[in-house]
Amino acid sequence: MSAVVDLNSDLGEGFGRWTLGDDEAMLDLVTSANVACGFHAGDPSILRRVCARAAERGVAVGAQVGYRDLAGFGRRHIDVDPAELVNEVIYQIGALDGIARVEGSRVIYVKPHGALYNDAASNQATARAVAEAIALYDRSLPLVGLAGSELLVAAEAAGLEAVAEAFADRAYTAEGLLASRREDGAVLHDPVAIAARCVRLVTDGTIDAIDGSSVPVAARSICVHGDTEGAVAIAAAVRRALEGAGITIQAFTAPPPPSSTASGSTGA
């Protein structure tokens, strides 16, 4: 395993007057920001503010595309026709890319969210639709997905760079998939234990499954969910532990240099 890893987090997930997570604090800890695109969370003002702060810190901006499901936070399966899903993913990438460019950055990778992420991990048709949308929009954009998933197979088949990721704060099944959030213990909260499993993940390429077995996972990026209780403390503990183990933390793809055309607005 390489002693270099990216830290990513889901950000911009508030809506209107409703705030979720501490985007400012997380942007000081991660190297890549999976920014909501308005379908599962986020509104234009929030997304613009997050993109501006990410650009200021040199954090890579990725489009976190999802099902059209604000009420369910994108965590409910929706039976979308693959052709329609292609169009909806293109729409989301384009929306966030436009906002990011106003703030001197741009979308430089794509990662599905929630139920779409889980569906694309195991369903070939869903995975192919996501990959097709990205290839149509910009074939240079890497696609981030669960290590060993159908999504990464589809990414490679579409000529995209496939970036495998693992999750710091989520339990795994023995098959290497994420345990359902409905199961006890599916979401982890102990910063010390989470940090230790992340060091093991990078150095040994394994992670413990929910049944106690050891699962091989080769990942270039580690996700710490921004909406998990104690997310900032978890991300800080993970970063300290990785750096303490001599592991370099950097984005898997370099963010663009600050642009002189950036508005500098907070998008308030």
C-alpha positions as CSV (number, residue, x, y, z in Angstrom):
1,M,0.0,0.0,0.0
2,S,1.1,3.5,-0.8
3,A,1.9,5.7,2.2
4,V,-0.2,8.5,0.6
5,V,-3.9,8.9,1.0
6,D,-6.7,11.4,0.4
7,L,-9.2,12.4,3.0
8,N,-12.6,13.3,1.7
9,S,-15.9,14.4,3.3
10,D,-19.5,15.2,2.3
11,L,-20.1,18.9,2.6
12,G,-22.6,21.6,1.6
13,E,-25.4,19.4,2.9
14,G,-27.5,22.1,4.6
15,F,-30.6,23.6,3.0
16,G,-31.9,27.2,3.5
17,R,-31.9,27.9,7.2
18,W,-31.2,24.3,8.0
19,T,-27.5,23.6,8.8
20,L,-25.9,20.1,8.8
21,G,-22.3,19.6,9.8
22,D,-19.5,22.0,10.3
23,D,-18.2,22.6,6.7
24,E,-15.7,25.3,7.8
25,A,-13.9,23.0,10.3
26,M,-14.0,20.0,8.0
27,L,-12.4,22.0,5.2
28,D,-9.4,22.5,7.5
29,L,-8.9,18.8,7.8
30,V,-9.7,17.1,4.5
31,T,-8.1,17.3,1.1
32,S,-11.2,16.7,-1.0
33,A,-14.7,18.0,-0.6
34,N,-17.7,16.0,-1.9
35,V,-20.1,18.9,-2.4
36,A,-23.8,18.3,-2.6
37,C,-25.4,19.3,-5.9
38,G,-28.9,20.2,-4.8
39,F,-30.7,16.9,-5.3
40,H,-30.2,15.3,-1.9
41,A,-29.1,18.4,-0.1
42,G,-27.6,21.9,-0.6
43,D,-28.9,25.1,-2.1
44,P,-27.0,27.5,-4.5
45,S,-25.9,29.9,-1.7
46,I,-24.6,27.1,0.5
47,L,-22.8,25.4,-2.4
48,R,-21.2,28.6,-3.5
49,R,-20.0,29.3,0.0
50,V,-18.4,25.8,0.3
51,C,-16.8,26.1,-3.1
52,A,-15.3,29.5,-2.1
53,R,-13.9,28.2,1.1
54,A,-12.5,25.1,-0.6
55,A,-10.8,27.2,-3.2
56,E,-9.2,29.4,-0.4
57,R,-7.8,26.3,1.3
58,G,-6.7,24.4,-1.8
59,V,-9.2,21.6,-1.2
60,A,-10.3,19.7,-4.3
61,V,-14.0,20.0,-5.2
62,G,-16.0,17.0,-6.3
63,A,-19.6,16.8,-7.3
64,Q,-21.6,14.5,-5.0
65,V,-24.4,13.5,-7.2
66,G,-27.5,11.7,-5.8
67,Y,-31.1,10.8,-6.3
68,R,-33.7,13.6,-6.4
69,D,-34.6,13.1,-2.7
70,L,-34.3,16.2,-0.5
71,A,-36.8,14.8,2.1
72,G,-34.9,11.5,2.4
73,F,-31.5,13.1,2.2
74,G,-30.8,10.9,-0.8
75,R,-30.7,7.7,1.3
76,R,-33.8,6.1,-0.1
77,H,-33.6,3.9,-3.2
78,I,-35.5,5.4,-6.2
79,D,-36.2,3.3,-9.3
80,V,-34.9,5.7,-11.9
81,D,-34.7,4.8,-15.6
82,P,-31.0,4.6,-16.5
83,A,-31.4,7.1,-19.4
84,E,-33.0,9.6,-17.0
85,L,-30.3,8.9,-14.4
86,V,-27.7,9.8,-17.0
87,N,-29.3,13.2,-17.5
88,E,-29.8,13.9,-13.8
89,V,-26.2,13.2,-13.1
90,I,-25.1,15.5,-15.9
91,Y,-27.4,18.2,-14.6
92,Q,-25.9,18.0,-11.1
93,I,-22.3,18.0,-12.2
94,G,-22.9,21.0,-14.5
95,A,-24.7,23.0,-11.7
96,L,-21.9,22.6,-9.2
97,D,-19.2,23.1,-11.8
98,G,-20.6,26.5,-12.7
99,I,-20.7,27.6,-9.1
100,A,-17.2,26.3,-8.4
101,R,-15.8,28.2,-11.4
102,V,-17.3,31.5,-10.2
103,E,-15.3,30.9,-7.0
104,G,-12.0,30.2,-8.8
105,S,-12.2,26.4,-8.7
106,R,-13.9,23.7,-10.7
107,V,-15.3,20.2,-10.2
108,I,-12.4,17.8,-10.6
109,Y,-14.0,14.5,-9.7
110,V,-17.4,12.9,-9.1
111,K,-18.7,10.7,-6.3
112,P,-22.3,9.4,-5.9
113,H,-24.1,9.9,-2.6
114,G,-26.2,7.7,-0.3
115,A,-28.6,5.3,-2.0
116,L,-27.2,6.0,-5.4
117,Y,-23.7,5.2,-4.2
118,N,-24.9,1.9,-2.7
119,D,-27.0,1.0,-5.7
120,A,-24.1,1.7,-8.1
121,A,-21.8,-0.4,-6.0
122,S,-23.8,-3.5,-6.8
123,N,-26.1,-2.8,-9.7
124,Q,-24.5,-2.8,-13.2
125,A,-27.1,-0.7,-14.9
126,T,-27.0,2.0,-12.3
127,A,-23.2,2.0,-12.3
128,R,-23.0,2.2,-16.0
129,A,-25.5,5.2,-16.1
130,V,-23.4,7.1,-13.6
131,A,-20.2,6.4,-15.5
132,E,-21.8,7.3,-18.9
133,A,-23.0,10.7,-17.5
134,I,-19.5,11.6,-16.4
135,A,-17.9,10.5,-19.6
136,L,-20.4,12.6,-21.6
137,Y,-19.8,15.6,-19.4
138,D,-16.0,15.4,-19.1
139,R,-14.0,12.2,-19.5
140,S,-11.1,13.6,-17.5
141,L,-13.1,13.6,-14.3
142,P,-12.2,10.7,-12.0
143,L,-15.1,8.6,-10.5
144,V,-14.8,7.8,-6.8
145,G,-16.5,4.7,-5.5
146,L,-16.4,1.8,-3.1
147,A,-13.3,-0.4,-3.5
148,G,-14.2,-3.5,-5.4
149,S,-17.6,-2.2,-6.5
150,E,-19.4,-2.4,-9.8
151,L,-19.2,1.4,-10.0
152,L,-15.4,1.2,-10.4
153,V,-15.7,-1.5,-13.0
154,A,-18.1,0.7,-15.0
155,A,-15.8,3.7,-14.6
156,E,-12.9,1.8,-16.1
157,A,-15.1,0.4,-18.9
158,A,-16.1,4.0,-19.7
159,G,-12.5,5.2,-19.9
160,L,-12.7,7.1,-16.6
161,E,-10.1,7.1,-13.8
162,A,-11.5,4.9,-11.1
163,V,-10.6,6.0,-7.5
164,A,-11.3,3.4,-4.8
165,E,-12.3,4.7,-1.4
166,A,-12.9,3.3,2.0
167,F,-15.0,4.7,4.9
168,A,-13.6,5.7,8.2
169,D,-16.9,5.8,10.1
170,R,-18.9,3.1,8.5
171,A,-19.0,-0.7,9.3
172,Y,-18.3,-3.2,6.5
173,T,-19.9,-6.5,5.7
174,A,-17.8,-9.6,5.2
175,E,-18.4,-9.1,1.4
176,G,-16.7,-5.7,1.5
177,L,-19.9,-3.7,1.2
178,L,-21.2,-1.0,3.6
179,A,-23.4,-2.4,6.4
180,S,-27.0,-1.0,6.2
181,R,-27.5,2.1,8.4
182,R,-30.5,0.2,9.8
183,E,-28.1,-2.3,11.5
184,D,-26.7,-1.6,15.0
185,G,-23.1,-0.6,14.8
186,A,-23.3,0.5,11.1
187,V,-22.0,4.0,12.0
188,L,-18.9,4.3,14.1
189,H,-18.3,7.1,16.6
190,D,-15.1,6.4,18.6
191,P,-12.4,8.7,17.2
192,V,-9.6,6.7,18.6
193,A,-10.8,3.3,17.2
194,I,-11.7,4.9,13.9
195,A,-8.2,6.5,13.6
196,A,-6.5,3.2,14.3
197,R,-8.6,1.3,11.7
198,C,-7.7,4.0,9.1
199,V,-3.9,3.6,9.8
200,R,-4.3,-0.2,9.4
201,L,-6.3,0.3,6.2
202,V,-3.5,2.4,4.6
203,T,-0.6,0.4,5.9
204,D,-2.0,-3.2,5.8
205,G,-4.8,-2.9,3.2
206,T,-7.4,-4.5,5.5
207,I,-10.4,-3.4,7.6
208,D,-12.4,-5.3,10.1
209,A,-16.0,-6.3,9.0
210,I,-19.0,-6.1,11.3
211,D,-18.8,-9.8,11.9
212,G,-15.2,-9.6,13.1
213,S,-13.6,-10.9,9.9
214,S,-10.9,-9.1,8.1
215,V,-11.7,-7.7,4.6
216,P,-9.0,-6.7,2.1
217,V,-9.5,-3.1,0.9
218,A,-7.2,-1.1,-1.4
219,A,-8.2,2.5,-1.3
220,R,-6.7,5.8,-2.4
221,S,-9.1,7.9,-0.4
222,I,-10.8,7.7,3.0
223,C,-14.2,9.3,3.6
224,V,-15.2,10.8,6.9
225,H,-18.9,11.7,6.7
226,G,-19.5,15.4,7.5
227,D,-23.0,14.6,9.0
228,T,-21.8,11.9,11.5
229,E,-22.1,13.0,15.1
230,G,-18.6,14.2,16.2
231,A,-17.4,14.4,12.6
232,V,-14.8,17.1,13.2
233,A,-13.3,15.2,16.2
234,I,-13.2,12.0,14.1
235,A,-11.6,13.7,11.1
236,A,-9.0,15.4,13.3
237,A,-8.2,12.1,15.1
238,V,-7.8,10.3,11.7
239,R,-5.6,13.0,10.3
240,R,-3.3,13.0,13.4
241,A,-3.0,9.2,13.4
242,L,-2.2,9.0,9.7
243,E,0.4,11.7,9.9
244,G,1.8,10.2,13.1
245,A,2.2,6.9,11.2
246,G,4.3,8.8,8.5
247,I,1.5,8.7,6.0
248,T,1.2,11.7,3.6
249,I,-2.3,13.2,3.2
250,Q,-3.0,14.8,-0.1
251,A,-5.8,14.9,-2.7
252,F,-5.7,12.1,-5.3
253,T,-6.1,14.8,-8.0
254,A,-4.6,18.3,-7.6
255,P,-7.1,21.1,-7.3
256,P,-6.7,24.0,-9.8
257,P,-4.7,27.0,-8.8
258,P,-6.7,30.0,-7.4
259,S,-8.2,32.0,-10.3
260,S,-8.0,35.7,-10.6
261,T,-11.5,35.7,-11.8
262,A,-12.9,34.3,-8.5
263,S,-15.6,36.6,-7.1
264,G,-14.4,36.2,-3.5
265,S,-18.1,36.2,-2.5
266,T,-19.3,34.0,0.3
267,G,-22.6,33.5,-1.6
268,A,-24.5,34.5,1.5
